[in-house]
Amino acid sequence: MRLLRAAIFAALFLSAAVGAAWAQDITLTSRDGRVEITGTFLGFDGEFYRVDTAYGELTVDGSGVLCEGPACPDLEAYVARLRVSGSATMGDVLLPALVEGFALRNGYGAERIETDATHYEYVLSETPDGREIGRFGFRATNTDEGFADLLADETDIVMALREVRPDELRRAADAGLGQLDGPNRSRVLALDAMVPVTAAGNPVRAISVADLARVFAGQISNWRALDGPDAPISLHLLDRRSGLAQAVQDRVMGPARLSFAPGVIRHPTNEALAEAVSRDPFAIGISSFSETGNTSQMTLTGPCGFTLRAERLTIKTEDYPLTAPMFLYLPARRLPKLARDFLTYTRSQPAQIVIRRAGFTDQAPEEIPISAQGDRFANAIISAGEEVDLADLKEMIGTLAPMRRLSTSFRFRAGSVRLDAQSRSNVQQLARALEAGQYDARTLYFVGFSDGQGPAAGNAVIAQQRADAVQAAVLRAAETANLDRVTIETRAYGEALPMACDDSAWGRQVNRRVEVWVR
């Protein structure tokens, strides 16, 4: 009773529009009859009612009230409902695979019902009696549509191939959906990458990110400028409302302060883009790593000679600079227990196997021996100079050689000390592993690295500060971990192990990182 009254008083205090005329679809009455709430029924998750009242939106514990009205759910035959909308790249393959994996693991039946080209629904049922327990509805279009549906209260979760934008954040907060960029309001479901692709017969196999931006801006319009044939370049991208195309704008064109050329050919799907590029020997496109079709992937390079290619491990570690995390955004409201169980499952080890089999990059940590990192250490030796000499490299290799690098890495937003989206997800993932005791009786090193701008001594200090900050973030998140069972230390080697050229903003961002090494 006290909690119910507190909820009402809090809503009264926060409401700025008391007295509006609301449709009274249901009435919730406390079991002693002393408190009554009327309003529009918004949902029931099997435990809590969500009601839009004259005092604002309230969430009320169903165990303490009786419900009257035509919209009241049947508690005996309750069916959990979840609505998911957004990226077709996620909605066409990844989410169906995860729903079916979730059902199989829990012994549920899962029947898929197609409504139209963009809508489908999974009906989950208990076996063997076949009692319906949940309906998960999907609308697979694009990231923009997903956020629009959320703001219109037509979805519960957004599938997004980019981070939420400032105007969407503002409108979501105004609509009472909470801060979508806050803790637990988003999660990285899987990983993909943006890759430049050409027809298989095109002789140009590598391109710098700077040149890639100039190509799509129309400043480089002939393959001859890229040491290719004397032929005009045709440009291919996904539809403007695609999250991947918007990520290209944010990650490739934005830092170069360039806009797309007017002659870019747009495609509704990655499959259509790959098909068009594969047929045109003078075409270039930017596609999803998971859907390159019969095209040839180009390697990213720079004037200093470093090359980076999109592969499963380079995407997982973010060594490849154009990674594309696949997000789920959740508003600040309760979901049905069945939906919460599904979201918990998506982070499990069995789900990571499903993600990989669906053609995407999972987030399960992998241990990479130093023998598989020869190119990185060869680059370090080549780049050694007056400020980072061979003695420094010998000390670094002596420390790390007995250890293995985890695929879990941490990088920072450009011009910011805040971790990027994938790294924030990695904090939670590593914290859960510590809580589960996966690294008991082992040693973890958080190892900081920097770019090569400025004095080496100063860069080493900055790298140490970053390593300390990441370690602190992980330990804060690992609330229930028994840290007496694991040894955790930090190290810093500054600019001693570059991953990319320092002559570009994206190269410097790749080099500023914290790696995790384990023994």
C-alpha distance (Angstrom), angle and dihedral (degrees) to the residues before:
residue distance angle dihedral
M1 . . .
R2 3.79 . .
L3 3.83 90.7 .
L4 3.80 91.5 48.4
R5 3.80 92.1 52.3
A6 3.80 90.9 45.5
A7 3.80 90.2 54.0
I8 3.80 90.7 51.9
F9 3.82 94.1 47.1
A10 3.82 91.2 47.7
A11 3.78 90.6 51.2
L12 3.82 91.0 47.7
F13 3.79 90.3 51.3
L14 3.80 94.2 48.9
S15 3.79 97.6 40.9
A16 3.77 118.0 101.6
A17 3.76 96.6 -178.0
V18 3.79 110.1 52.4
G19 3.78 115.3 168.0
A20 3.79 100.8 35.4
A21 3.79 114.9 147.9
W22 3.80 107.6 -107.4
A23 3.78 128.7 -177.7
Q24 3.81 107.2 -107.5
D25 3.78 102.3 -141.3
I26 3.79 95.5 155.2
T27 3.78 140.7 15.1
L28 3.81 121.5 -147.9
T29 3.80 114.1 -158.6
S30 3.79 125.8 -172.9
R31 3.79 112.9 -118.6
D32 3.82 91.8 -109.4
G33 3.81 90.0 50.5
R34 3.80 94.7 -124.0
V35 3.84 99.0 112.8
E36 3.79 125.7 46.9
I37 3.81 129.9 -176.8
T38 3.79 123.9 -171.1
G39 3.78 128.1 -174.6
T40 3.78 149.2 103.6
F41 3.78 114.3 -41.9
L42 3.82 109.3 -121.6
G43 3.77 101.7 171.6
F44 3.78 150.3 -44.4
D45 3.80 122.6 -137.6
G46 3.78 97.4 -166.7
E47 3.81 91.0 -91.1
F48 3.81 109.5 37.0
Y49 3.81 134.9 40.7
R50 3.80 119.7 -138.5
V51 3.83 112.2 -152.9
D52 3.80 132.8 177.4
T53 3.80 105.5 -140.8
A54 3.79 139.2 168.5
Y55 3.80 85.9 -93.2
G56 3.79 94.6 53.4
E57 3.79 131.9 -95.0
L58 3.80 112.9 -26.9
T59 3.80 131.5 -168.9
V60 3.80 111.1 -152.5
D61 3.80 129.4 -171.4
G62 3.80 105.9 -115.1
S63 3.80 93.2 -149.2
G64 3.80 90.7 69.1
V65 3.81 101.2 48.1
L66 3.77 143.6 52.3
C67 3.83 118.4 -132.1
E68 3.82 124.3 -140.4
G69 3.77 127.7 178.3
P70 3.80 141.6 67.6
A71 3.81 93.9 -77.7
C72 3.81 95.7 53.9
P73 3.82 110.6 122.7
D74 3.78 123.1 -122.3
L75 3.79 101.6 -109.4
E76 3.79 92.8 -162.1
A77 3.79 94.1 54.6
Y78 3.80 98.6 33.6
V79 3.82 115.1 163.5
A80 3.81 117.7 -165.0
R81 3.79 112.8 -130.7
L82 3.79 128.4 -159.9
R83 3.80 128.6 178.0
V84 3.81 120.5 -158.6
S85 3.82 124.9 -177.0
G86 3.79 138.6 171.8
S87 3.80 140.4 55.4
A88 3.79 115.8 47.3
T89 3.82 89.1 -154.3
M90 3.79 87.3 65.8
G91 3.79 98.1 31.6
D92 3.80 98.8 50.0
V93 3.81 98.9 54.2
L94 3.80 117.1 -5.8
L95 3.81 102.4 53.2
P96 3.83 94.9 42.7
A97 3.81 89.4 51.9
L98 3.81 90.7 50.6
V99 3.82 94.5 46.3
E100 3.80 90.6 50.9
G101 3.81 90.9 46.1
F102 3.81 90.5 49.9
A103 3.80 91.5 50.0
L104 3.80 93.0 47.6
R105 3.79 93.1 48.9
N106 3.81 92.3 50.9
G107 3.78 97.5 41.1
Y108 3.81 94.9 -111.7
G109 3.76 127.2 143.5
A110 3.82 113.7 -120.4
E111 3.80 120.1 -161.7
R112 3.82 118.2 -177.1
I113 3.81 115.9 -146.7
E114 3.82 117.7 -167.6
T115 3.81 115.5 -147.5
D116 3.80 101.8 174.5
A117 3.80 139.9 -37.6
T118 3.82 93.2 -60.7
H119 3.81 104.7 25.0
Y120 3.80 130.2 71.3
E121 3.78 136.8 150.5
Y122 3.80 136.2 -149.9
V123 3.79 116.2 -144.8
L124 3.81 110.1 -156.6
S125 3.77 119.5 -159.5
E126 3.76 138.8 176.4
T127 3.77 117.6 -109.6
P128 2.96 138.9 -101.0
D129 3.83 95.6 10.6
G130 3.82 93.7 46.1
R131 3.83 95.0 -135.4
E132 3.80 109.2 166.9
I133 3.81 111.9 -119.1
G134 3.80 105.0 165.5
R135 3.78 148.2 11.8
F136 3.81 119.2 -155.9
G137 3.81 110.6 -169.0
F138 3.81 122.3 -163.4
R139 3.80 133.9 -163.8
A140 3.82 109.3 -169.7
T141 3.83 111.1 -165.6
N142 3.81 119.9 109.1
T143 3.78 141.7 -49.9
D144 3.82 95.0 -95.3
E145 3.80 91.4 54.4
G146 3.80 90.4 48.6
F147 3.81 93.4 57.1
A148 3.83 90.4 42.8
D149 3.81 89.7 54.1
L150 3.79 90.5 49.6
L151 3.81 92.1 52.7
A152 3.81 89.4 48.5
D153 3.84 90.6 50.7
E154 3.80 89.8 -117.4
T155 3.81 96.1 122.4
D156 3.79 139.1 35.7
I157 3.83 98.8 -154.2
V158 3.81 132.0 29.8
M159 3.82 122.2 -144.4
A160 3.82 105.5 -148.9
L161 3.80 136.9 178.0
R162 3.80 92.1 -163.5
E163 3.77 138.4 37.9
V164 3.79 119.3 -85.9
R165 3.81 111.9 -89.5
P166 3.84 127.0 -126.1
D167 3.81 95.4 -106.5
E168 3.81 90.6 49.7
L169 3.80 90.1 48.8
R170 3.79 91.2 51.9
R171 3.79 95.1 47.1
A172 3.80 92.2 46.1
A173 3.81 91.2 52.5
D174 3.83 90.5 47.6
A175 3.82 89.1 51.5
G176 3.81 91.7 54.1
L177 3.80 95.2 -108.4
G178 3.81 94.6 125.0
Q179 3.80 129.4 -124.6
L180 3.80 104.8 -39.6
D181 3.81 91.1 -162.4
G182 3.80 92.4 52.9
P183 3.82 129.0 102.4
N184 3.82 114.5 -60.1
R185 3.80 92.8 3.6
S186 3.79 93.0 106.3
R187 3.77 138.7 22.2
V188 3.78 135.7 -171.4
L189 3.80 106.5 -116.7
A190 3.81 98.2 -176.6
L191 3.80 140.5 -24.3
D192 3.78 133.4 -105.8
A193 3.79 134.0 161.2
M194 3.79 141.6 -138.4
V195 3.79 109.6 -118.0
P196 3.82 130.4 -177.2
V197 3.80 109.5 -127.8
T198 3.82 136.3 -171.5
A199 3.78 136.7 179.4
A200 3.78 113.2 -72.3
G201 3.82 92.6 -110.2
N202 3.79 96.2 53.4
P203 3.85 108.7 113.7
V204 3.84 94.5 -150.1
R205 3.79 105.0 96.3
A206 3.81 103.4 166.1
I207 3.79 138.1 41.1
S208 3.79 136.2 174.1
V209 3.80 120.0 -120.2
A210 3.82 88.7 -118.9
D211 3.80 91.8 54.6
L212 3.80 90.6 44.2
A213 3.81 89.1 58.0
R214 3.81 91.7 47.4
V215 3.81 90.9 49.4
F216 3.80 93.1 53.9
A217 3.80 90.5 43.7
G218 3.81 89.6 56.1
Q219 3.80 93.8 -116.5
I220 3.81 89.7 116.3
S221 3.79 106.5 42.6
N222 3.82 103.9 157.8
W223 3.80 128.7 63.1
R224 3.80 89.1 -136.3
A225 3.84 88.9 75.8
L226 3.82 87.4 61.4
D227 3.83 93.9 47.9
G228 3.78 90.7 -96.7
P229 3.81 134.0 115.9
D230 3.79 123.2 -51.7
A231 3.81 95.0 -98.8
P232 3.81 136.4 116.7
I233 3.79 117.4 -98.8
S234 3.81 117.7 -122.0
L235 3.80 114.9 -153.1
H236 3.81 127.1 -141.3
L237 3.82 129.8 -174.4
L238 3.78 139.1 156.3
D239 3.80 122.9 -94.0
R240 3.83 114.2 -65.6
R241 3.81 92.0 -112.9
S242 3.79 92.7 54.5
G243 3.78 113.2 111.1
L244 3.80 90.5 -136.3
A245 3.82 92.5 54.0
Q246 3.80 89.3 48.5
A247 3.80 89.6 49.5
V248 3.83 88.4 54.2
Q249 3.80 88.1 53.8
D250 3.81 91.4 48.8
R251 3.81 98.7 41.7
V252 3.82 105.0 31.1
M253 3.79 110.2 21.3
G254 3.81 99.8 30.8
P255 3.82 98.2 59.1
A256 3.82 89.0 48.1
R257 3.83 90.5 48.4
L258 3.77 90.7 -127.4
S259 3.80 134.9 132.4
F260 3.78 129.8 -142.7
A261 3.80 116.6 -89.5
P262 3.82 114.1 -107.8
G263 3.81 92.4 -119.3
V264 3.81 96.9 64.4
I265 3.82 111.5 131.3
R266 3.80 111.5 -134.0
H267 3.81 126.8 -148.6
P268 3.83 131.6 -164.4
T269 3.81 95.3 -138.0
N270 3.80 141.1 22.4
E271 3.79 88.4 -117.4
A272 3.81 91.7 57.5
L273 3.82 91.3 46.3
A274 3.80 93.4 50.2
E275 3.80 91.5 47.3
A276 3.83 92.4 51.6
V277 3.82 93.7 46.8
S278 3.81 93.2 46.9
R279 3.85 90.4 56.3
D280 3.82 95.9 49.0
P281 3.85 115.6 68.1
F282 3.82 90.8 -161.2
A283 3.81 98.6 46.4
I284 3.80 129.8 109.3
G285 3.78 125.9 -169.5
I286 3.79 139.7 172.3
S287 3.77 109.9 -129.0
S288 3.77 141.1 167.9
F289 3.81 113.5 -84.6
S290 3.80 88.3 -130.7
E291 3.82 92.9 57.2
T292 3.80 111.7 38.7
G293 3.83 94.7 131.0
N294 3.82 113.7 -174.2
T295 3.79 94.6 -19.4
S296 3.81 126.3 112.3
Q297 3.82 117.3 -114.9
M298 3.81 116.7 -130.5
T299 3.80 121.8 -137.6
L300 3.81 119.2 -126.5
T301 3.79 113.0 -123.7
G302 3.79 142.4 166.8
P303 3.81 141.0 -155.9
C304 3.82 92.4 -92.1
G305 3.80 90.4 63.1
F306 3.81 100.3 -110.8
T307 3.80 115.0 138.2
L308 3.80 129.7 -162.6
R309 3.77 125.3 -168.2
A310 3.80 128.2 -170.6
E311 3.80 108.4 -110.2
R312 3.77 132.3 147.8
L313 3.81 95.2 -95.0
T314 3.82 96.6 40.1
I315 3.81 88.5 52.3
K316 3.80 92.7 47.3
T317 3.81 92.5 49.4
E318 3.83 92.6 40.5
D319 3.81 89.0 -126.0
Y320 3.80 84.3 129.7
P321 3.82 102.0 73.2
L322 3.82 100.8 -145.7
T323 3.78 99.3 61.0
A324 3.82 116.3 155.0
P325 3.80 114.2 -152.3
M326 3.80 114.3 -153.0
F327 3.81 107.3 -133.4
L328 3.76 137.0 -158.7
Y329 3.83 112.0 -158.1
L330 3.80 117.9 -159.5
P331 3.83 126.1 -169.7
A332 3.79 121.1 -131.2
R333 3.79 97.7 -90.0
R334 3.77 136.9 95.7
L335 3.76 120.4 -90.6
P336 3.82 124.0 -153.6
K337 3.79 114.6 -83.0
L338 3.81 91.4 -112.4
A339 3.82 89.2 55.2
R340 3.80 91.2 47.7
D341 3.79 89.7 50.5
F342 3.80 89.0 52.2
L343 3.81 92.0 51.2
T344 3.81 89.8 49.7
Y345 3.80 89.3 51.1
T346 3.84 91.9 53.7
R347 3.81 88.8 66.5
S348 3.80 95.1 48.6
Q349 3.78 127.1 104.4
P350 3.84 93.1 -111.0
A351 3.80 89.0 54.0
Q352 3.82 91.0 53.0
I353 3.80 88.4 57.9
V354 3.81 89.9 51.2
I355 3.82 90.5 49.7
R356 3.80 92.0 52.2
R357 3.80 93.1 46.9
A358 3.82 89.2 50.9
G359 3.82 88.4 61.4
F360 3.80 100.3 -101.7
T361 3.80 132.8 110.9
D362 3.80 113.2 -97.1
Q363 3.80 126.3 -149.2
A364 3.80 99.8 -129.6
P365 3.82 106.3 131.1
E366 3.79 116.6 -112.4
E367 3.78 128.5 -164.9
I368 3.81 113.9 -128.6
P369 3.82 116.5 -161.0
I370 3.78 118.2 -136.5
S371 3.81 89.2 -116.8
A372 3.83 88.3 68.2
Q373 3.82 92.1 53.9
G374 3.79 100.2 63.5
D375 3.81 95.0 127.7
R376 3.80 91.7 56.2
F377 3.77 93.9 52.2
A378 3.81 92.7 42.1
N379 3.82 88.3 55.1
A380 3.80 89.3 49.6
I381 3.81 91.3 54.7
I382 3.81 91.9 46.8
S383 3.81 91.0 49.7
A384 3.82 95.2 47.1
G385 3.79 113.6 120.4
E386 3.76 143.5 151.6
E387 3.82 95.5 -50.1
V388 3.81 96.9 40.2
D389 3.79 107.5 37.6
L390 3.77 131.9 179.9
A391 3.82 91.3 -94.6
D392 3.81 89.4 61.4
L393 3.80 90.5 49.3
K394 3.81 91.5 47.7
E395 3.81 90.4 53.7
M396 3.83 91.7 48.5
I397 3.80 94.2 48.2
G398 3.79 91.3 45.1
T399 3.80 89.7 56.3
L400 3.80 97.4 43.4
A401 3.81 101.3 36.2
P402 3.85 95.3 83.9
M403 3.82 89.8 49.3
R404 3.78 138.3 69.7
R405 3.78 126.4 -129.3
L406 3.80 115.8 -122.3
S407 3.79 115.9 -135.0
T408 3.82 85.7 -128.5
S409 3.82 107.0 100.5
F410 3.79 134.6 165.7
R411 3.77 126.8 -137.6
F412 3.77 133.9 173.6
R413 3.77 135.1 -126.1
A414 3.80 114.7 -99.0
G415 3.80 109.7 -84.0
S416 3.81 91.7 0.9
V417 3.79 141.1 97.4
R418 3.81 89.3 -142.6
L419 3.78 117.4 105.4
D420 3.79 116.5 -113.4
A421 3.81 121.0 -111.4
Q422 3.80 97.0 -93.1
S423 3.80 91.4 48.3
R424 3.82 92.9 50.1
S425 3.79 87.1 54.9
N426 3.82 88.9 48.5
V427 3.82 89.7 56.1
Q428 3.79 89.9 59.6
Q429 3.79 93.2 42.8
L430 3.81 94.3 51.8
A431 3.81 91.2 43.4
R432 3.82 90.9 54.3
A433 3.82 89.8 49.4
L434 3.81 90.3 53.1
E435 3.81 90.6 48.6
A436 3.80 89.8 51.1
G437 3.81 90.6 52.8
Q438 3.81 94.8 -118.1
Y439 3.81 91.9 143.1
D440 3.80 99.3 38.5
A441 3.83 112.4 143.2
R442 3.80 90.4 14.4
T443 3.82 135.2 103.6
L444 3.80 123.5 -120.2
Y445 3.80 123.3 -164.4
F446 3.79 121.1 -163.8
V447 3.82 100.1 -153.6
G448 3.81 119.3 -164.0
F449 3.81 125.4 -151.5
S450 3.80 132.4 179.6
D451 3.78 140.2 -164.9
G452 3.80 120.1 -96.3
Q453 3.79 98.5 -108.0
G454 3.79 112.2 120.9
P455 3.83 131.8 1.2
A456 3.78 117.1 -20.5
A457 3.82 92.6 -129.3
G458 3.79 91.8 55.9
N459 3.79 91.6 46.3
A460 3.80 90.0 53.4
V461 3.81 89.9 54.2
I462 3.81 91.9 49.8
A463 3.80 90.8 47.8
Q464 3.81 90.4 52.0
Q465 3.81 90.9 50.2
R466 3.79 90.7 52.2
A467 3.80 92.3 48.8
D468 3.80 90.4 50.3
A469 3.82 91.5 47.9
V470 3.82 93.8 50.9
Q471 3.80 91.8 46.1
A472 3.82 89.9 51.7
A473 3.83 92.2 48.7
V474 3.81 92.3 51.6
L475 3.81 93.4 46.9
R476 3.82 91.3 49.1
A477 3.80 89.8 52.6
A478 3.82 93.3 46.8
E479 3.80 92.7 72.5
T480 3.81 97.7 159.0
A481 3.82 99.1 36.2
N482 3.80 118.8 122.4
L483 3.80 97.3 -131.5
D484 3.80 92.4 -176.4
R485 3.81 87.3 76.4
V486 3.80 96.9 57.8
T487 3.80 133.2 51.0
I488 3.80 113.3 -134.6
E489 3.80 122.5 -175.5
T490 3.79 138.9 159.5
R491 3.80 131.7 -130.1
A492 3.80 133.2 178.2
Y493 3.79 130.6 -156.9
G494 3.79 100.3 171.6
E495 3.79 113.4 -156.3
A496 3.82 94.9 -10.3
L497 3.82 98.0 108.9
P498 3.83 110.3 38.5
M499 3.81 119.4 -173.5
A500 3.81 98.2 -169.1
C501 3.79 142.7 8.4
D502 3.79 116.2 -65.8
D503 3.81 92.6 -145.2
S504 3.82 94.0 87.7
A505 3.80 135.5 52.4
W506 3.81 93.1 -120.1
G507 3.82 91.6 49.0
R508 3.79 92.1 52.5
Q509 3.80 90.2 47.4
V510 3.83 91.0 53.0
N511 3.81 89.8 51.2
R512 3.82 94.1 51.0
R513 3.79 101.2 81.0
V514 3.79 148.6 121.0
E515 3.78 116.4 -130.7
V516 3.80 127.2 -164.8
W517 3.80 118.8 -134.2
V518 3.79 123.2 -172.7
R519 3.80 136.1 -162.6
